[in-house]
Amino acid sequence: MSDGPAIEQILYISTVAPNEKIDLGSILTAARRHNRANNITGLLMFNGKRFLQVLEGPADAIGATFDRISRDSRHRGQVLLARKAIERREFGDWSMGFKDKTDQDNAALYDTICAKVADVHPSLRAELTAFARQI
Ligand SMILES: Cc1cc2nc3c(=O)[nH]c(=O)nc-3n(C[C@H](O)[C@H](O)[C@H](O)COP(=O)(O)O)c2cc1C
């Protein structure tokens, strides 16, 4: 018997749209407001060219949110790398965590991302772990 509604977790990567000057502050403000309202948590990483985002929450909310994010013209080429049901949230404290170069927890974050991408295609995995290492 399940203890409650299934929590789904997705991981995707995308690329900044051409000539787009990204204002991360406004993305994060809107993301956190929506995510709090929809019981979604996660992590967003940005390396200046690509976004890597983990979203976790009730399956219907994840579907609706990913649809909305995918239609956002600030980025393109979204590739869903993983989608799975999870027992417990991995980013439960963050309505949308954001990591950049000044963060103290880089080693732990790097390990978490490597674990998440363990099942993706090796060429992509190399790219993703390199991505996480740069941040
Ligand atoms: C890389 C990226 C990540 C985003 N992440 C989220 C998110 O986690 N949750 C969310 O609701 N919106 C996210 N957004 C923003 C949505 O695409 C959309 O702009 C926003 O939800 C609209 O909010 P508003 O109509 O209240 O301004 C993201 C956008 C980008 C470009």
The ligand as a MOL file (V3000), in Angstrom:
LIG
                    3D

  0  0  0     0  0            999 V3000
M  V30 BEGIN CTAB
M  V30 COUNTS 31 33 0 0 0
M  V30 BEGIN ATOM
M  V30 1 C 15.5440 27.3970 -17.0360 0
M  V30 2 C 14.2050 27.7450 -16.4850 0
M  V30 3 C 13.7550 27.1160 -15.3390 0
M  V30 4 C 12.4990 27.3940 -14.8150 0
M  V30 5 N 12.0650 26.7400 -13.7040 0
M  V30 6 C 10.8050 26.9280 -13.2670 0
M  V30 7 C 10.2870 26.1900 -12.1790 0
M  V30 8 O 10.9570 25.3790 -11.5400 0
M  V30 9 N 9.0000 26.3970 -11.8240 0
M  V30 10 C 8.2090 27.3050 -12.4580 0
M  V30 11 O 7.0510 27.4340 -12.1040 0
M  V30 12 N 8.6850 28.0510 -13.4580 0
M  V30 13 C 9.9540 27.8850 -13.8810 0
M  V30 14 N 10.4310 28.6400 -14.9190 0
M  V30 15 C 9.6410 29.7940 -15.3980 0
M  V30 16 C 8.4970 29.3730 -16.2800 0
M  V30 17 O 8.9910 28.9980 -17.5440 0
M  V30 18 C 7.5200 30.5530 -16.4410 0
M  V30 19 O 8.1940 31.6590 -16.9690 0
M  V30 20 C 6.9420 30.9870 -15.1440 0
M  V30 21 O 6.4760 29.8900 -14.4110 0
M  V30 22 C 5.7640 31.9530 -15.4110 0
M  V30 23 O 5.4630 32.5710 -14.2270 0
M  V30 24 P 4.5450 33.8920 -14.2070 0
M  V30 25 O 3.5010 33.7190 -15.2590 0
M  V30 26 O 4.0030 33.9330 -12.8340 0
M  V30 27 O 5.4820 35.0290 -14.4790 0
M  V30 28 C 11.6890 28.3730 -15.4540 0
M  V30 29 C 12.1540 29.0090 -16.6040 0
M  V30 30 C 13.3990 28.7130 -17.1180 0
M  V30 31 C 13.8810 29.4150 -18.3520 0
M  V30 END ATOM
M  V30 BEGIN BOND
M  V30 1 1 1 2
M  V30 2 1 2 3
M  V30 3 2 2 30
M  V30 4 2 3 4
M  V30 5 1 4 5
M  V30 6 1 4 28
M  V30 7 2 5 6
M  V30 8 1 6 7
M  V30 9 1 6 13
M  V30 10 2 7 8
M  V30 11 1 7 9
M  V30 12 1 9 10
M  V30 13 2 10 11
M  V30 14 1 10 12
M  V30 15 2 12 13
M  V30 16 1 13 14
M  V30 17 1 14 15
M  V30 18 1 14 28
M  V30 19 1 15 16
M  V30 20 1 16 17
M  V30 21 1 16 18
M  V30 22 1 18 19
M  V30 23 1 18 20
M  V30 24 1 20 21
M  V30 25 1 20 22
M  V30 26 1 22 23
M  V30 27 1 23 24
M  V30 28 2 24 25
M  V30 29 1 24 26
M  V30 30 1 24 27
M  V30 31 2 28 29
M  V30 32 1 29 30
M  V30 33 1 30 31
M  V30 END BOND
M  V30 END CTAB
M  END
